[in-house]
């Protein structure tokens, strides 16, 4: 609900109306369709420049399949960092969400992800980008209770939300004693419209009215949906086809 509140207060480019959503994480909780619908509603909050709602986005879950893990840099061992049981992963309603883990643009296709990211995009442009410790679970994100009057959250999580807001004087933080921008630098950027893009974006660079910020989104956009042959990874299944080290799972 905190994320929904923040997004509701933001204005986004019209290109993001009804644009898709991406959920990417390393552990999947026990979910149901009702909760997934509520979650997509929160992720879809926000309005365009003419105050029209962005509308509900179509979500996809970027998740390695069994072959991705088997052929990864660590083989099946990489699956230990993607610890989701089959009872959560193999729910029928989730099939329409699955998308492949692909990262050719950074040469990281065979590096299995433990990062957690959520975003809304159109092409290579990003409405917003969330880097967080939250997996996709009710424990991390919460569940509405008592006729939607309260939110029950079981886990403490921390995230950083990147937004296309105008840079305001004095806003920011530093991890060092001397990392704050100077007043001259702040004045130079003040009032500029921020455009968030991926590393694969190939548009024009910065101009006097806008500033382009490239974010290292760790997977390719748009993601490729699973084929009928793709099986999402779950770490409590037995896999007898040997990995690149000649191992089976579990070892």
HELIX and SHEET records of a PDB file:
HELIX    1   1 UNK A    2  UNK A    8  1                                   7    
HELIX    2   2 UNK A   14  UNK A   16  5                                   3    
HELIX    3   3 UNK A   33  UNK A   43  1                                  11    
HELIX    4   4 UNK A   66  UNK A   70  1                                   5    
HELIX    5   5 UNK A   75  UNK A   81  5                                   7    
HELIX    6   6 UNK A   86  UNK A   89  1                                   4    
HELIX    7   7 UNK A   92  UNK A   96  5                                   5    
HELIX    8   8 UNK A  104  UNK A  106  5                                   3    
HELIX    9   9 UNK A  138  UNK A  141  1                                   4    
HELIX   10  10 UNK A  183  UNK A  189  1                                   7    
SHEET    1   A 2 UNK A  11  UNK A  12  0                                        
SHEET    2   A 2 UNK A  47  UNK A  48  1                                        
SHEET    1   B 6 UNK A  98  UNK A  99  0                                        
SHEET    2   B 6 UNK A  59  UNK A  62  1                                        
SHEET    3   B 6 UNK A  21  UNK A  24  1                                        
SHEET    4   B 6 UNK A 117  UNK A 122 -1                                        
SHEET    5   B 6 UNK A 125  UNK A 132 -1                                        
SHEET    6   B 6 UNK A 159  UNK A 163 -1                                        
SHEET    1   C 7 UNK A  98  UNK A  99  0                                        
SHEET    2   C 7 UNK A  59  UNK A  62  1                                        
SHEET    3   C 7 UNK A  21  UNK A  24  1                                        
SHEET    4   C 7 UNK A 117  UNK A 122 -1                                        
SHEET    5   C 7 UNK A 125  UNK A 132 -1                                        
SHEET    6   C 7 UNK A 193  UNK A 198 -1                                        
SHEET    7   C 7 UNK A 210  UNK A 215  1                                        
SHEET    1   D 2 UNK A 143  UNK A 145  0                                        
SHEET    2   D 2 UNK A 150  UNK A 152 -1                                        
END                                                                             
